[in-house]
Amino acid sequence: MRTGYGVQTVRAAEAALMARLPEGALMQRAAAGLAAACSGLLGRTYGARVVLLVGSGDNGGDALYAGARLARRGAGVTAVLLAPERAHEGGLAALRAAGGRVLPAPGAVVEGVAAPVAPVLARADLVLDGIVGIGGTGGLRPAAVELADLVREAGVPVVAVDLPSGVAADTGEVPGPVLPAGATVTFGAYKPGLLVDPARELAGAVRLIDIGLDPHLPAVPDVVALQHADVARLLPRPQAESDKYRRGVVGVVAGSGRYPGAAVLAVSGALRSGAGAVRYVGPGTEAVVSRYPETLVSEGPPGHAGRVQAWAVGPGLGDEPAARQAVEEVLAGDVPVLVDADGLRLMDPDAVRARTAPTLLTPHAGEAAALLGTAREEVEAGRLAAVRELARRTGATVLLKGSTTLVAEPPGNTDAPPSPVRVNATGTGWLATAGSGDVLTGLAGGLLAAGLSALDAGSAAAYLHGLAGRLATDPPTATDLAEALAPAWQDVLRGNRGR
């Protein structure tokens, strides 16, 4: 499990640790890990050419001390200082003592020299981005933007120090210009911005360096990214005495005369969820049974379908009065309910807030924007804030679909800290295909019926769905994704046994 902590929490943990260490020891730990990671990426250190982009403060200090270590191992290291008068003194002295060079950034002067930076970047094998640390706000400043443009033009691999300069560490937002990285070396703890898009995509491969913060971090993080072993522990497994009813029965209300495929796809996900049986309600019974004869079908209403342990409602329902009535009837029940797609538009928010049984909403960015009364672009730019706010307003658990799927529980009425937002790390752009969300609806609904909480069902479903997208043949259709769910389950379970 990867846990992410906000800037204030990390700063407090660092302060507590530094109070017990000799001065400078924490920065040296970070620099040692950074230098080792860079050596691994270079493949060879002796003779390699490394350029440090150095801002003011500790982030630049980490880069300078790491550069000094690389220089002592035979690398040619050049530091480009964006704020020469505020560069970390100890780090700068260490770099010079190791034989490193110092140059000014474009428009700046160091010791009377205004040397061109572009030729140095053109010959570099690696660039370390130490411009802005986790305390930075806003995008890159003009001088840094000019330098970042030169790096992109040179096409040199970039390693970000702690996080890419210009991204928001706490939220994953990108408020202005940024320097994308092929890899990020972060210290002590993951920051939410390294796990949540749009910043996550700009961070590249992320490596965490242990600098001893764990004992000083709180037990409850801000965000959590589940991994194979975590998901394997959540997945339902039948016991020797299990029958199809004990394993859970999920009801699926989906499809219409215009969208019969939505019914088939939602049922396909439900059948691969681990639930014991699937009841389908809607006008797509013929299409569903012809593809999945094991499905128990009914033309409706939901109350006449038989007992279920959870409902999944919404995909392809359309605008007919019967669709709205079905959503109302399902929400009025006392079992867990998942609402997706057209169901999100047809549901009564007051009815959702009044429910005592668990409710899971699964909007994409456009649907979340409609529910929040804001623009889709605002949701996409601030995904973490959006999922938390939607959970707060609706009183439901919310799964916000997208390049990084987020799952958030509504805040409780106690003084306990809010539960972490769960971030899914298995997503792929191939999931952006028609019907993919319908498969996810059935899968998550079935996990609800199998007894998982709304948070666990949403998290496990998103993980398996994303993994299926990676296992399916590119480019996959939604049907391919559904068929890849079974190997995704096995992949997770095998990974758990091997840990």
C-alpha positions in Angstrom: 0.0 0.0 0.0 1.3 3.4 -0.9 0.4 6.2 1.5 0.5 9.9 0.7 0.8 12.7 3.1 0.2 16.5 2.7 3.0 19.1 2.9 2.2 20.3 6.5 2.2 16.7 7.7 5.5 15.9 6.0 7.1 19.1 7.3 6.0 18.3 10.9 7.5 14.8 10.6 10.7 16.2 9.2 11.0 18.7 12.1 10.4 15.9 14.7 13.1 13.8 13.1 15.6 16.6 12.6 15.3 17.4 16.3 16.9 14.0 17.0 19.6 14.0 14.3 22.8 16.0 13.8 22.4 19.1 11.7 22.2 18.4 8.0 21.8 14.6 8.5 18.3 14.5 7.0 19.4 16.3 3.8 22.4 14.0 3.5 20.1 11.0 3.6 17.9 12.4 0.9 20.9 13.3 -1.2 22.4 9.9 -0.9 19.2 8.2 -2.1 18.9 10.7 -4.9 22.5 10.2 -6.1 22.1 6.4 -5.9 18.8 6.6 -8.0 20.5 8.8 -10.6 23.5 6.4 -10.8 21.1 3.6 -11.5 19.3 5.5 -14.2 22.6 6.6 -15.8 23.9 3.0 -15.9 27.4 4.4 -15.4 28.4 7.3 -13.3 32.1 7.9 -14.3 32.2 10.1 -17.3 28.4 10.9 -17.3 27.3 14.5 -17.6 24.7 15.7 -15.2 23.1 19.1 -15.0 21.4 20.4 -11.8 18.6 22.9 -12.0 18.9 24.6 -8.6 16.4 26.9 -7.0 16.6 28.4 -3.6 16.0 26.4 -0.4 16.2 22.8 0.6 15.1 21.3 -2.7 18.0 22.9 -4.4 20.2 21.8 -1.5 19.2 18.1 -2.1 20.2 18.5 -5.8 23.5 20.1 -4.9 24.5 17.5 -2.4 23.5 14.7 -4.7 25.5 16.4 -7.5 28.5 16.5 -5.2 28.2 12.7 -4.6 28.0 12.1 -8.4 31.0 14.3 -9.1 33.1 12.4 -6.5 32.2 9.2 -8.4 33.6 10.7 -11.7 30.5 12.4 -13.2 30.8 15.8 -14.8 28.3 17.9 -12.9 27.1 21.4 -13.7 24.7 23.4 -11.4 22.6 26.0 -13.1 21.5 28.5 -10.3 18.2 30.3 -10.7 18.8 32.4 -7.6 22.5 32.5 -7.0 22.3 34.7 -3.9 19.9 32.2 -2.3 21.4 28.9 -3.3 22.0 26.5 -0.4 25.4 27.4 0.9 26.5 24.0 2.2 25.3 22.2 -0.9 27.1 24.7 -3.2 30.3 24.4 -1.3 30.1 20.6 -1.4 29.6 20.6 -5.2 32.5 22.9 -5.8 34.8 20.9 -3.5 33.9 17.8 -5.5 34.9 19.5 -8.8 31.4 20.6 -10.0 30.9 23.6 -12.1 28.4 26.5 -11.4 26.6 28.4 -14.1 23.9 31.1 -14.0 20.4 30.5 -15.3 19.4 32.5 -18.4 19.3 36.1 -17.5 21.3 35.6 -14.3 25.0 36.2 -13.5 27.2 34.1 -11.2 30.6 35.7 -10.2 30.4 38.0 -13.1 29.8 35.2 -15.6 26.7 34.9 -17.8 27.6 31.7 -19.6 25.1 30.1 -22.1 23.2 27.2 -20.7 21.9 25.6 -23.9 25.2 24.0 -25.0 25.6 22.4 -21.5 22.1 20.9 -21.7 22.7 19.6 -25.2 25.7 17.5 -24.0 24.0 16.3 -20.7 23.0 12.7 -20.0 20.7 13.6 -17.2 19.0 16.7 -15.6 18.0 17.0 -12.0 15.1 19.3 -11.4 15.7 20.9 -8.0 13.9 24.2 -8.9 10.9 24.1 -6.5 10.2 21.8 -3.6 7.0 20.7 -1.9 6.4 24.1 -0.5 6.1 25.8 -3.9 2.9 27.4 -5.0 1.7 28.3 -8.5 3.5 27.3 -11.7 7.1 28.0 -12.6 8.3 31.6 -12.6 9.4 33.1 -15.9 13.1 32.4 -15.5 12.4 28.8 -14.6 10.0 28.5 -17.6 12.8 29.7 -19.9 15.1 27.1 -18.4 12.5 24.3 -18.6 12.0 25.2 -22.3 15.7 24.7 -22.9 15.6 21.3 -21.2 12.7 20.2 -23.4 14.5 21.4 -26.5 17.6 19.5 -25.5 15.5 16.3 -25.0 17.5 15.3 -21.9 15.9 12.8 -19.4 14.7 14.7 -16.3 14.7 13.4 -12.7 12.5 15.5 -10.4 13.8 16.1 -6.8 10.9 15.2 -4.5 8.3 16.2 -7.1 8.2 18.0 -10.5 8.6 21.7 -10.2 5.4 23.5 -10.7 2.9 20.9 -9.5 0.8 21.2 -6.3 2.1 18.6 -3.9 -1.1 18.4 -1.8 -3.6 18.1 -4.6 -2.0 17.0 -7.9 -3.2 20.2 -9.6 -1.0 21.9 -12.2 -1.7 25.6 -11.7 0.8 26.9 -14.3 3.9 25.9 -16.3 5.7 22.8 -15.1 8.8 20.8 -16.0 7.6 17.1 -16.7 9.9 14.4 -15.4 10.7 10.9 -16.7 11.3 9.9 -13.1 10.8 11.4 -9.6 12.7 10.6 -6.5 10.7 11.5 -3.5 11.7 11.5 0.2 10.1 10.1 3.3 6.6 9.7 2.0 4.6 10.0 -1.2 2.9 13.3 -1.7 -0.7 13.2 -2.9 0.3 15.1 -6.1 2.5 12.1 -7.1 -0.4 9.8 -7.0 -3.2 12.0 -8.4 -3.5 13.3 -12.0 -2.9 15.6 -13.7 0.4 15.8 -11.7 0.9 12.1 -11.5 1.4 11.8 -15.3 4.1 14.5 -15.1 6.1 12.7 -12.4 7.0 9.6 -14.4 8.2 6.6 -12.5 8.2 7.5 -8.8 10.8 6.1 -6.4 10.5 6.6 -2.6 13.6 7.0 -0.6 13.3 6.1 3.1 14.8 8.8 5.3 13.3 7.7 8.6 10.0 9.6 8.6 7.7 6.7 9.3 7.6 6.8 13.1 6.7 10.5 12.9 3.9 10.3 10.4 0.3 9.9 11.6 -1.5 6.6 11.3 -4.1 8.0 8.9 -2.7 9.4 5.6 -4.4 11.8 3.2 -4.4 9.4 0.2 -3.9 5.7 -0.2 -3.0 3.7 -3.4 -3.9 0.0 -3.0 -1.6 -2.7 -4.5 -2.0 -6.3 -5.3 -1.8 -7.7 -1.8 -4.3 -5.1 -0.5 -6.9 -5.9 -3.2 -6.4 -9.6 -2.8 -7.4 -9.3 0.9 -10.6 -7.6 -0.1 -11.8 -9.9 -2.8 -14.6 -12.3 -1.8 -13.8 -16.1 -1.9 -16.5 -18.8 -1.6 -16.2 -21.2 1.4 -17.0 -24.9 1.4 -20.6 -24.2 2.6 -21.2 -21.3 0.3 -24.2 -21.4 -2.2 -25.1 -18.8 -4.8 -27.3 -16.9 -2.3 -24.7 -16.8 0.5 -22.2 -15.5 -2.0 -24.5 -12.5 -2.7 -27.0 -11.7 -5.4 -26.7 -8.4 -7.3 -29.5 -6.7 -9.1 -28.7 -4.8 -12.3 -31.0 -2.2 -13.6 -29.6 -1.0 -17.0 -30.2 -0.7 -20.7 -33.1 0.5 -22.8 -34.5 0.1 -26.2 -31.9 2.6 -27.5 -29.0 1.2 -25.4 -29.5 -2.6 -25.0 -25.7 -3.1 -25.0 -25.4 -1.3 -21.7 -27.4 -4.0 -20.1 -25.2 -6.7 -21.5 -22.0 -5.0 -20.5 -23.2 -4.2 -16.9 -24.2 -7.8 -16.5 -20.9 -9.0 -17.8 -19.1 -7.1 -15.1 -21.5 -8.3 -12.4 -21.0 -12.0 -13.4 -17.3 -11.6 -12.9 -17.6 -9.9 -9.5 -17.6 -12.9 -7.2 -21.3 -12.6 -6.4 -23.2 -15.8 -6.6 -26.0 -14.7 -8.9 -27.1 -11.7 -11.1 -30.6 -10.6 -11.4 -31.2 -8.3 -14.4 -34.2 -5.9 -14.6 -35.0 -4.0 -17.7 -36.0 -4.1 -21.4 -32.8 -5.9 -22.5 -33.7 -9.3 -21.2 -33.5 -11.0 -24.6 -30.1 -9.6 -25.3 -28.8 -10.4 -21.8 -30.0 -14.0 -21.8 -28.8 -14.7 -25.3 -25.3 -13.7 -24.2 -25.4 -14.8 -20.5 -28.0 -17.5 -20.0 -27.1 -17.8 -16.3 -28.6 -14.4 -15.6 -32.0 -14.3 -13.8 -34.1 -11.8 -15.7 -37.1 -9.7 -15.2 -38.7 -6.9 -17.2 -39.4 -5.0 -13.9 -40.0 -3.2 -11.8 -37.0 -3.9 -9.5 -39.3 -4.8 -6.6 -40.7 -7.8 -8.6 -37.3 -9.2 -9.4 -36.6 -11.1 -6.2 -34.3 -10.6 -3.3 -30.9 -9.0 -3.8 -28.0 -8.0 -1.5 -27.2 -4.9 -3.6 -28.4 -3.0 -6.7 -26.4 -1.4 -9.5 -28.5 1.0 -11.5 -28.1 3.5 -14.3 -26.1 2.5 -17.4 -28.1 3.2 -20.6 -31.5 3.8 -18.8 -32.4 6.7 -21.0 -35.2 9.2 -20.2 -38.3 7.1 -20.0 -40.6 7.6 -16.9 -40.0 3.9 -16.1 -36.3 4.6 -15.8 -36.8 7.3 -13.2 -39.2 5.2 -11.3 -36.7 2.3 -11.2 -34.0 4.6 -9.8 -36.5 5.9 -7.1 -37.5 2.4 -6.1 -33.9 1.2 -5.8 -32.9 4.1 -3.7 -35.9 3.7 -1.4 -34.7 0.1 -0.5 -32.6 -0.9 2.4 -29.7 -2.6 0.6 -26.5 -1.1 -0.8 -26.9 0.7 -4.1 -24.5 1.8 -6.8 -25.7 4.6 -9.1 -24.0 5.3 -12.4 -24.5 7.1 -15.8 -28.2 8.0 -16.4 -29.0 7.0 -12.8 -26.9 10.0 -11.6 -29.0 12.3 -13.6 -32.3 10.7 -12.7 -31.7 10.3 -8.9 -33.1 12.7 -6.3 -30.1 14.0 -4.2 -32.3 14.3 -1.2 -33.2 10.6 -1.5 -29.5 9.7 -1.6 -28.7 11.8 1.5 -31.6 10.2 3.3 -30.4 6.6 2.8 -29.1 4.6 5.7 -27.8 1.7 3.6 -24.5 2.3 1.8 -24.6 4.2 -1.5 -21.8 4.3 -4.1 -21.9 6.9 -6.9 -19.6 6.4 -9.9 -19.5 9.6 -12.1 -17.0 10.5 -14.7 -15.7 14.1 -14.7 -18.6 15.5 -16.7 -21.2 13.9 -14.5 -19.4 15.0 -11.3 -19.3 18.5 -12.7 -23.1 18.5 -13.3 -23.7 17.2 -9.8 -21.4 19.9 -8.3 -22.7 22.7 -10.6 -19.3 23.5 -12.0 -17.3 23.0 -15.2 -15.8 19.7 -16.3 -12.4 21.4 -16.6 -12.5 22.3 -13.0 -13.2 18.8 -11.9 -10.4 17.4 -14.1 -7.9 20.0 -12.9 -8.8 19.5 -9.2 -9.8 15.8 -9.0 -9.0 15.4 -5.3 -11.0 18.4 -4.2 -13.9 17.4 -6.4 -14.3 13.8 -5.1 -14.1 15.0 -1.5 -16.7 17.7 -2.1 -19.1 15.4 -3.9 -18.9 12.9 -1.2 -19.6 15.6 1.4 -22.6 17.0 -0.5 -24.3 13.7 -1.2 -23.4 11.8 1.9 -22.4 8.9 -0.4 -19.2 7.2 -1.2 -18.0 8.6 -4.6 -15.9 6.9 -7.2 -14.7 9.5 -9.6 -13.6 7.8 -12.8 -10.7 9.1 -14.9 -7.0 8.8 -15.5 -6.6 8.2 -11.8 -9.8 6.9 -10.3 -10.5 8.3 -6.9 -12.8 6.8 -4.2 -13.8 9.0 -1.2 -16.1 8.4 1.7 -18.3 11.1 3.1 -17.0 12.8 6.2 -18.3 11.4 9.5 -19.9 13.2 12.4 -17.0 12.5 14.8 -13.8 14.2 15.6 -11.8 11.4 14.0 -9.7 12.3 10.9 -11.4 11.7 7.6 -10.6 8.4 5.9 -8.0 8.6 3.2 -9.1 9.0 -0.4 -8.2 5.9 -2.3 -6.3 6.4 -5.6 -6.3 3.7 -8.2 -2.9 3.2 -9.9 -3.8 0.6 -12.5 -5.7 2.8 -14.9 -4.8 3.0 -18.6 -5.9 5.3 -21.4 -7.3 2.2 -23.2 -10.2 2.2 -20.6 -11.5 5.4 -22.4 -13.8 3.4 -24.6 -17.6 3.1 -24.9 -19.1 0.7 -22.4 -16.1 0.5 -20.2 -17.9 2.2 -17.3 -20.9 -0.1 -17.7 -18.6 -3.1 -17.0 -17.2 -1.3 -14.0 -20.7 -0.7 -12.7 -21.6 -4.3 -12.7 -18.3 -5.3 -11.2 -18.5 -2.9 -8.3 -22.2 -3.7 -7.8 -21.4 -7.4 -7.5 -18.7 -6.7 -4.9 -21.2 -4.7 -2.9 -23.6 -7.7 -3.0 -20.7 -10.0 -1.9 -20.5 -8.0 1.3 -17.8 -5.4 0.7 -18.2 -1.9 1.9 -18.9 0.9 -0.6 -15.3 2.1 -0.2 -13.8 -1.4 -0.6 -16.1 -2.4 -3.5 -15.3 0.8 -5.4 -11.6 0.5 -4.8 -11.3 -3.2 -5.7 -13.5 -2.8 -8.7 -11.4 0.1 -10.0 -8.2 -1.8 -9.5 -9.4 -5.0 -11.3 -11.0 -2.9 -14.1 -7.7 -1.0 -14.6 -5.7 -4.2 -14.5 -8.1 -5.8 -17.0 -7.4 -2.9 -19.3 -3.7 -3.6 -19.2 -4.2 -7.4 -19.7 -6.6 -7.1 -22.6 -5.3 -7.0 -26.2 -4.8 -3.4 -27.3 -6.9 -1.7 -28.4 -9.6 -3.4 -26.2 -13.3 -3.0 -26.5 -15.6 -3.0 -23.4 -16.3 -6.7 -24.1 -12.6 -7.4 -24.1 -12.3 -5.6 -20.7 -15.0 -7.8 -19.3 -13.4 -11.0 -20.5 -10.0 -9.8 -19.1 -11.5 -9.5 -15.6 -11.0 -13.2 -14.8 -7.3 -13.1 -15.5 -7.1 -9.9 -13.6 -8.5 -11.6 -10.5 -6.0 -14.4 -10.9 -3.1 -12.0 -11.4 -4.1 -10.3 -8.1 -4.4 -13.5 -6.2 -1.2 -14.9 -7.5 0.6 -11.7 -6.6 -0.8 -11.9 -3.1 0.4 -15.5 -2.6 3.9 -14.6 -3.7 4.2 -11.8 -1.1 
